Amino acid sequence: MSRLVVEQSVHEKEDVFARTQHIIRTALHKMGYDEAFYELLKEPLRLLTVRIPVKMDNGSVQVFTGYRAQHNDAAGPTKGGVRFHPDVTEEEVKALSMWMSMKCGITDLPYGGGKGGIKCDPRSMSAGELERLSRGYVRAISQLVGPTKDIPAPDVYTNSQVMAWMMDEYSRIREFDSPGFITGKPLVLGGSQGRESSTALGVTIVMNEAAKVVGIPIEGSRIIIQGFGNAGSFLAKFLYDAGAKVVGISDACGALYDENGLDIDSLLDRRDSFGIVTNLFEDRLTNEELLIQPCDMLVPAAIENQITEANAAQIKAKIVIEAANGPTTMKATEMLTERGVLIVPDVLASAGGVVVSYFEWVQNNQGYYWTEEEVKVKLEKILVSAFHNIYQTSLGKNVDMRLAAYIVGLKKSAEAMKWRGWV
């Protein structure tokens, strides 16, 4: 069999999709898989683009573009969130579906990766408009999704209410109740205890393991969190309660930094429904300035491409925990790793959400529901094991944690494809 030819360079200007393909190629090469595996894994098996007409409150009809990508279903049905955001693109959704495959492989879930998105600005839409958009999206993709095909979940600017609307629409179409069609639902509709805070709890779990490896106690450590949405705010609260000094946080309007630690409880009380709180303060930094402030641990929990070749040398943290998708470029990863900074990659750090989504799906299928404590114990067991598997792979193969995570994450899909006879 021919061996993969690894590309020699990927320019930092390339998008997250191209960089993801590059890392997949490199990881498959390290594992000894041939070109056919890469050809099947370099893009989603399916990508559906839909147009969704929505009657707006003013009587006009606006047509929105939506996507659903299914990366690989060799190991099981695909799984992944749906985001509502003005910057949603086809390439982004494809990359996100590939990252979901990594997360499912890393945590040994019986899934492949999926992802969806609608190009819209939910902050400017009424509840009625969002409901009509949510239901329209489900009608448009209903033939490709379902409890044994592809299971959506919340993502950026979507929540349990959006999931409830989507589940109800799918149940109407199929003419039976289908709680297992979607996860991240309200508890009364079959949601799981602990799902809302699961991504942040997962970040906390892997952060604890990373801190042990580096020798930094969580209590008293200085932590910066870029992003104060669902994951960032829950994470800030968890760490604040654990005795850490959360010295910096940011949102879309700017950043706050205090070397003595911020009052997280006060900030949580004052933020609006979209997680915005920095607009209440005059003395604030930019998001870019926050990243280079002194700290022990830095958590990018916002958007892609925040730590780049331009600012990597100024990062002062000893540990970078990627709660966001794709926040660190390839060159920045190389620069930080060379300096001895431990990077816990996004596909590991933010895997808590899909793990508890899996728990929700299992509970829906069996009709038996667990306590929040049971969920936390099961989540910790999976993520601690995943962290040390990747860390030991990193040491054993002498590669950075990101490449190690892809090596671990791709193995399940690659082996499933081989057993199925696809390659």
N, C-alpha and C positions, 0 to 999 in steps of 0.2 A: 504494500500500500504506500502511496506517496505521502510524504510528511508535509505538514503545513509549512509554508514559507512565511516567516514572521516579518511584518513590515518594519522597517528600520526606524521610522520616525513618524510621529503624528503631530502636526502643528497645533499649538495651543488655541489657535483661532477656530479649529474644527469644533463642530457641535458635539453635544453629549452623545448623540447616536453614533457618530463616527468613532468617538473615543471608546464607547462601549464595545463596538465591533472589534476594535483593536485589542482590547483586553481579553475578549472572548477568544480571539485567534491565538493570542499568546498563551492563555491558560490551556487551551486544547493542545497546543504544541508541547507544552510542558508535560501533559498527560500522555502524549504519544498517539493522539487520535489523528486520523487523516483528514484530508480536505473535505470529504463528504459531510463529516460532522459539522464543520464550520459552515458549509453551504446551507445546512438545515437550521443552524442556530443563529446565523448572523442577522436574520430578520424574522418577524412574526410569520407563523404559518398562514394567518389570516389577518386582514385589516379591512374593516368595514367603515366606510365614510357615509354619513347620513345627513340629510337636510331636514330640519325640524321646524315646521311653521307654528308659530305661537301667536295667539290673539292677545295683544297687550291691553292694559287697562284703559288706554285712550281710544280703543277701537281699531287701531291699526294692526296689521299682521307683520311680524318680524320673523325672518327665516334664519335659524341658527345652524351652524355646522357642528356636527358631533362625530366622534370616532370611537371605535372599539377594536383593540388589538388583542389577538390571542397568540402569544409567542410560541408555545410548544405544549402539546397535550399528551405527550408520550407517557408521562408518569401519572396522569390523571387530569381531571377537568381544570381549566384555567381559572385563575383567581386574581382579582386586583380591583383597585378603587376606580371611582369616577370623579374627576375633578371639573369644577366650573371655574373658568378663569379666562380673562381676555387674551392671554398669551398662549393658550393651548394650540399646539401644532401637531400635524401628523407625525413628524420626526420625534417630537417629545413623547407622544403616546407610545410609539414603537419602542423607544429606549426604556420607558418606564415598564412596559410589559416584560422586557428582557431582564430588568432588575428584579421584577417580581419572581421570575423563574429562579434567579440566584437565591433570593430570600427563601423560597420554598425548598430549594435543594439544600441550603445551609441548615435549615431547621428540620429537614427530613419529613416534610409534609407531602401528602399524596396529591399534589397539584403541580401544574405548570403555571407560568406567569401570564396574566392578562392585565389590561388597563383600558380605561375609557376617559373621555373628556369632551366637554362642550365649550366652544369658544364663545364666551359671554362675560358680562360683568355683573355678578350676582348682587354686588353692593348697590347697584342702581336699579334693581328690580324689586317689585313688591312680592309678598308671599304668594299671591295668586298667580303672578307671572312665573315664579319659580316652580310652583306646583304644575302648571300647564307644560312648562319646559321639561320637567322631570318625567311626567307621564308620556310626553311626546317622544322622548329619548327611548324609553322602554318599548313603546310601540314600534319604533324604528329598528330596534336591535333584537326584538323578541324571538326571532327564529334562530338566533345564534347563541342565546344564553339560556341558563336554567340550572337547577341544582346538580345535575350530572354533566353539564356542558361547560359553563362559564359563570362564576359567581361574583357579582360586583360587590362593592363596599364603599364607605366614605373615603374622600381624599380632600384635596384643597378646596375650601369653600363649600363642601357638602357635609351633611351631618345626619343624625338619626331621623330627623323629620323628612329629609329628602329620600332617605332609604325607605321610610314608611310609605311615602307616595309611590315610589317605584315598585315596592312589593305589592301594594294594593293594585296597581295597574297590571302587573304581570299576572296576579291571581285572577283578575277579571278576564284577561285574554285567555288564560288556560282553563278558566271556569272551575278552579279548585284552589284552596288556600295553599300557598307555596312559601312558607317562611324560609326554607333552605335556599331559595333563589338568590337571596342577598343577605349580607351581614352588616353589622353596625346598626341594627334596628333598635327601636325603643324596647325596654325590657318587657312591656306588656304585649308586644307583638313577636316575642320569641328572641329578643336580644340576649346577649350574655352579660353577666356581671363582669365588671372590669374592662369592658371593650372600649369605652370612651377614653380612658387614660392608658390603654395598653401600650401604645407606641412610646409614650414617655416613660412608662414603667420599664419597658424593655431597654430603653436607653440607659436608665438608672442601673439596671442589672449588669449590662455589659460595661458600663462605666466603673462600677465597683470592681469587676474582674480586671479591667485595664489598670485601675489604680493600684491594685495589689501587685501586679506585674512590675509596675514602675516604682512602687514604693511610696505612693502619696496617699495618705489617709483622706477619705472624703470629708470627715469632720474637720472644719477649719480651713479647707482648701479654697482657693479663689477660683471661681468659675464664671466664665462669660457665656451667655446664651444669645446667639443671634437669631431672633424670631420669637414672638410672644403669642403665637396662635395656639391651636389645640395642643400640639406636642410641646412647644416651648414653654407654655404657661404651666402645664401639669409638671413638666420636668423641673422648672424653677421652684415650684411648691414642694415637690418631693425632696429636692436637694436642700432647700431652706430648712425644712423640718428635720433633715438629717444632720444639721449643724454646719453645712457648708456655707461659705460666704459667696453669695451670688453677686459679684461685683459689677456685672454689666448685663443689660438686656436691650433688645431693639425690636422695633416694629416697622411698618411701612413709612412712618413719618420721621424716624430718627432713632437715636440710641441714648441710653442713660448709663453712666459709669460712676461708681463710687468705690474707691479702694478699700473702704471699711465695710462694704456690703450694703446692698439695697434692701429696703423693707418690702419684701415680695408680697406679703399679705395685703399691704396697703395698695400696691400697684394692681393686684388682681381685683380688688374691690372697685378700683377707679377705671379700669379699662372698659371699652365699649364692646359690642357684640362681635366685632371683627378683630378683637385683640389689640386695639389701638389705645395706647396710654401716654406715649412720649409727647404727643401734641399738647399735653397739659403743662409741660415744662419748657421754660425758655432756655435753660442751660443744658443743651443736649448736643451730642455728637452725631456724625453721620454713621451709617452702617459700616462704611469702609474704615472709618477711624476706630470704631469699637474693636474690630478684629485684631488690631495691633497693640491693644492696651495690655499691661502686665496681668498675667493670670497663670494658674497652674493647668487648668483644663479649659479648652475652647470647644463650644458646641455650636456649629453652624446648623441652625434648625429653620432655615428660611428657603432660599432658592438655589439654583445651580450657579456654578462658576464664581464663588465668592472668594476662595483662596486660590490665587493664581501666581504665575511667575513674578508678577509685579509686586506682590506683597508677602510672599512666602518667607523671604529672608527676615521680615519684620515681625513675624508671628513669634510670640514669646512663650506660648504654652508648651508644656511637656507632653501633653496628650491632646489630640484632636478627635472628638467623637462626632461623626457625621450623622446627625439626626435628620438632616435634609437629604434629598436625592441629588447626587452629583455636585456637591458644593466645592470640591477640590479638583483642580485640573491635573492632568498627568504630570506635567513638569513640576507643579507645586508639590505633588505627592513625592516625586523623586527628590526634590530639594529638602523637604521636611524629613524624609526617611534618612537621608544622608546626615542630617544634623542630629539624629537619634530621637526625633519626635515620633511617638507611637500614634499611628492613625488607625482608628477603629472605623472601617469603611461603612458606607451607608447601607449596603445590602445586609450587613450584620446588625449595625446599631439600631436601625429602624424596623427590624423584623418583628418586633413585639406585636404590632398591629395585625399582621397576617396570621400570626400564631393564634391569637385570641379570636380572630375571625374564623379560623379553622375549628377552634373549640365551639364557637357559636353554631357552625354548620353541623358539627357532630351532635350537639345537644338538640338541634332542630330535627335531625334525622332519627334520633332515638327517643325524642319526647321526654327527656329527663334532664333537668337543669342543675347546675353546680352552684355552690356558694362562691362568693368573691375570693375567699381564702383558698379554696380549691383551685380556682383559676390562677391565682398568683403563684401557688406552689408549682403547678404544672408548667407555667410560663418560665419560672426561674430555672427549673430543671433543664428545659430545652435550651434556653439561651446560654446558660453557663457551659453546658456541654458544647454548644456551637462555638462559643468564644474560644475555648481551649483547643478544640479541633482545628480551628483556623490558625490560632497562635502557634500551635505545634507544627502545622503544615508550613507556616511562614519560616520557622526556624529550620525545619528539616530540609526544605527546598531552597533555603536562602533567598526568599523573595519577600516583597513587602506584604502587609496584611491585605491590601486590596486584591492583589493577584492571588494570594492564598485563598481568599474568600471566593473568588471566581473558580478556582480549581475545585474547591469543595462543592460549590453551588452548582456547577455544570455536570458533575459526575452522575447525578441521578437521572437527569434528562438524557445524557449521552448513553448511559447503560440501558435505559428504557427503550430508546430508539434502536439500539443494537439488538435487544431481545425481541422487539417487535418485527425485526427484519427490514427496517427502513433503510439501514445503512450496512 
